[in-house]
Amino acid sequence: MRAFKECGLYRDFKETGYRVAARTDRGVSAIGQAVALDVLKRPNLQELNDSLPEDIAVLAAAEVRPDFNPRAQ
């Protein structure tokens, strides 16, 4: 979440409504993991990925309905 904050996507974590599809244990692939959060602006994926550790990448971002639940998808 630090990278999201560094990129100006949120100010206060409590205001993001952070929701995930599932937890992933260390060393286990998280390909296809869905995450939803309320952000202040549309993310620049290049900037965001440059701020993340080398083994983590955001592949896509999309606007969804406010009631979107990643666990139900």
C-alpha positions as a printed NumPy array, in Angstrom:
array([[  0.   ,   0.   ,   0.   ],
       [  2.994,   2.293,   0.485],
       [  3.495,   2.474,  -3.31 ],
       [ -0.151,   3.512,  -3.786],
       [  0.31 ,   6.321,  -1.27 ],
       [  3.641,   7.405,  -2.809],
       [  1.854,   7.708,  -6.165],
       [ -0.777,  10.007,  -4.621],
       [ -3.625,   7.51 ,  -4.908],
       [ -4.805,   7.98 ,  -1.315],
       [ -4.097,  10.061,   1.781],
       [ -5.575,   7.949,   4.586],
       [ -5.719,   4.152,   4.307],
       [ -8.966,   4.089,   6.294],
       [-10.672,   5.994,   3.465],
       [ -9.725,   3.518,   0.703],
       [-12.341,   0.845,   1.41 ],
       [ -9.571,  -1.71 ,   0.687],
       [-11.039,  -5.098,  -0.374],
       [ -9.247,  -8.21 ,  -1.652],
       [-10.346, -11.457,  -3.263],
       [ -8.159, -13.637,  -1.025],
       [ -4.989, -13.672,   0.996],
       [ -1.821, -15.102,  -0.519],
       [  0.9  , -16.707,   1.572],
       [  4.527, -15.732,   1.035],
       [  6.078, -17.688,  -1.814],
       [  2.721, -18.537,  -3.397],
       [  1.72 , -17.099,  -6.779],
       [ -0.793, -14.267,  -6.639],
       [ -1.4  , -14.076, -10.382],
       [ -4.941, -12.893, -10.956],
       [ -5.376, -11.54 ,  -7.424],
       [ -8.137,  -8.906,  -7.473],
       [ -8.015,  -5.878,  -5.192],
       [-10.461,  -2.994,  -4.949],
       [ -9.906,   0.349,  -3.31 ],
       [-11.148,   3.901,  -3.623],
       [ -8.423,   6.155,  -5.041],
       [ -8.092,   9.896,  -5.575],
       [ -7.101,   9.626,  -9.245],
       [ -6.697,   7.067, -12.019],
       [ -3.434,   5.204, -11.393],
       [ -0.481,   5.504, -13.724],
       [  0.516,   1.825, -13.928],
       [  4.111,   2.541, -14.973],
       [  4.622,   4.896, -12.027],
       [  2.925,   2.478,  -9.646],
       [  4.918,  -0.541, -10.835],
       [  8.158,   1.448, -10.593],
       [  7.298,   2.016,  -6.907],
       [  6.598,  -1.665,  -6.184],
       [  9.134,  -4.404,  -5.396],
       [ 10.443,  -6.13 ,  -8.516],
       [  8.422,  -9.308,  -7.883],
       [  5.068,  -7.456,  -7.632],
       [  3.232,  -5.831, -10.54 ],
       [ -0.159,  -4.242, -11.143],
       [ -1.289,  -5.552, -14.529],
       [ -4.508,  -3.574, -14.96 ],
       [ -6.807,  -1.058, -13.321],
       [-10.483,  -0.481, -13.989],
       [-13.254,   1.66 , -12.585],
       [-15.951,  -0.461, -10.93 ],
       [-19.278,   0.084,  -9.192],
       [-19.077,   1.213,  -5.538],
       [-20.54 ,  -2.123,  -4.402],
       [-17.922,  -4.19 ,  -6.294],
       [-16.694,  -7.12 ,  -4.208],
       [-13.517,  -8.84 ,  -5.497],
       [-14.375, -12.027,  -3.563],
       [-17.622, -12.42 ,  -5.525],
       [-15.973, -12.181,  -8.949]])
